[in-house]
Amino acid sequence: MLLFTAAFALMAPLTSAPEDSVKTSPDSVKTSPFKISGYADAYYRYNFNNPGEAPYNNLTSFTNSHKSFELGMISVKAEHTIGKVGLVADLGFGRRAEEFSYNDDNTRFAIKQLFITYSPTAKIKLTGGSWATHIGYESVDPYLNRNYSMSYMFSYGPFFHTGIKADFGLGEKTNLMVGVANPTDLKSASSMPKTFIAQLATGTPDDKIKAYFNYQGGAQHDSLRVQQGDLVVTYALSSQLSFSYNGTVQYRQFRGETGWGDYNSWWGSALYVNLDPAPWFGMTLRGEYFGDKKALIGFNGNVFETTLSSNFKINNLTIIPELRLDNGDVESDLFIDKSGNLKKTTVSALLAAVYKF
């Protein structure tokens, strides 16, 4: 069975937490007009090891560049609800969209989310289509994150699910979701096994503490089984200071010529500390420890990353200066310098801009 990783904390903005966009209890049935929203983002990244080739000492998602101005993604989301049914269509174009939908045919235009909902009662909501994963804390949409670069847990966990799910309101602050989906990050999976997904979400009456217990499990194909447990906890100490935690562990079992082998795991744990001294300015410090001793995803060791980001807000525009340190353990030479020499540590700086409309 699953073993939850114990550690402390992953980010929570004080005004609107990223998880609220995909981790919500069913709303009461209502009708809303057509709504359209979106964003665009761009960044410049410099790695101080000055590597000469990809991935430029970047082992997480969406910032695989060095000494280059890069476009992220332009995203447009359309929503409509009438009576008990609703539709969400979320489209993206750009490099970030292409990496998010990496199993598609190398297109920079991607359907990030496309799903229909039906709420037969105020306490039940049924969803069918493709939606962003409930596992983890960070989001593909940068305006929902306070750090621009991504965590290791986000980068090597699921991005989205395609299938059907049901949300049940169990109380004012408690919600249960269960569903069946294609294997991780596949929008099309003919004749392939299916994955079971679930989430139990709850919180205190004043919303200062929120907790999400997340799960996915099942065969990904004929030779791989995956079980993953994930925990997200957020705590708002005040309107200026908040903390969040994400811990995850994923077990993988492979089948060889002699049958199924033992389960082995990779895991991660991260704490986010968020400080907002003014409405136009905030800071987030992320500390993440990521373990892959069994080399299930190629690390053959552990990595600790520390990222400090500032958020300067000017109306709909957020400017994000960021400094990041990645450090591998003694068994892992994960990074390189300009001459191709292996290094255990690397430092990167970036400047990003995100416009939300």
Secondary structure, 3 states (H helix, E strand, C coil): CCCCCCCCCCCCCCCCCHHHHCCCCCCCCCCEEEEEEEEEEEEEEEECCCCCCCCCCCCCCCCCCCCEEEEEEEEEEEEEEECCEEEEEEEEECHHHHHHCCCCCCCCEEEEEEEEEEEEECCEEEEEEEEECCCCCCCCCHHHCCCCCCCHHHHHCCCEEEEEEEEEECCCCCEEEEEEECCCCCCCCCCCCCEEEEEEEEECCCCCEEEEEEEEEEEEECCEEEEEEEEEEEEECCCCEEEEEEEEEEEEEEEECCEECCCEEEEEEEEEEEEEEECCEEEEEEEEEEEECCCCCCCCEEEEEEEEEEEEEECCEEEEEEEEEEEECCCCCCEECCCCCEECEEEEEEEEEEEEC
